[in-house]
């Protein structure tokens, strides 16, 4: 399963936040990581590899942090900062098999994984005239 890379390491941008939460990080986290709330009430990396109970994702974090630092995760909203390349608009975005990463590639075919929905790729117009829209992540959990 190919993960979608953050364009500039440690940098994603919140365009719109409808629902968010700030908690301490259970481990070092990178901007754009998919996270869940662990048993200690902290954000930790979420994955869909099926090696253990698949955690229900809370959302996507907004900045890179060390373990113990507070970090905000967006549960519903719009974020930019990933390299979508030729990914079409309205493509489902999923939690990847690699902890914390996101993907647009289904992982159900490998037998041990499940597709864990995170959101969709959408167009946003962030300029006044002409051009093409930027691709953004609509997080809808």
RABELNOR-V883329 format. One line per field, one symbol per residue. ss: DSSP state (2 for helix, 1 for strand, 0 for the rest). phi: phi as a letter, one per 20 degrees, with the letter a starting at -180 (. if undefined). psi: psi as a letter, one per 30 degrees, with the letter a starting at -180 (. if undefined). A space follows every 50 residues. Layout:
ss = ???
phi = ???
psi = ???
This chain:
ss = 00100101001011111111111110001000011110000011100000 00000000111000100001111111111101000000000111100000 01100002220000011111111100000000011111110
phi = .eeeeffdgmccceebdecbbdbfefbfcdgnffcceefemcfcfdbcem fbgfffferceebebegnffbedeecrcccpdeeleffgmffdcfefegn edbddfdffenddcfdfcrbececedbecmmcfeecdeecd
psi = kklkkkejkgjlkkekjeklkkllkflkkkkfkklljafgglklkklgfg fakjkkkeaklflkllkfkkkkkkekakllgljfcgklkgkkklklfkkf lllgkkgffgeflkkjkealklkkjglekaallkkljjki.
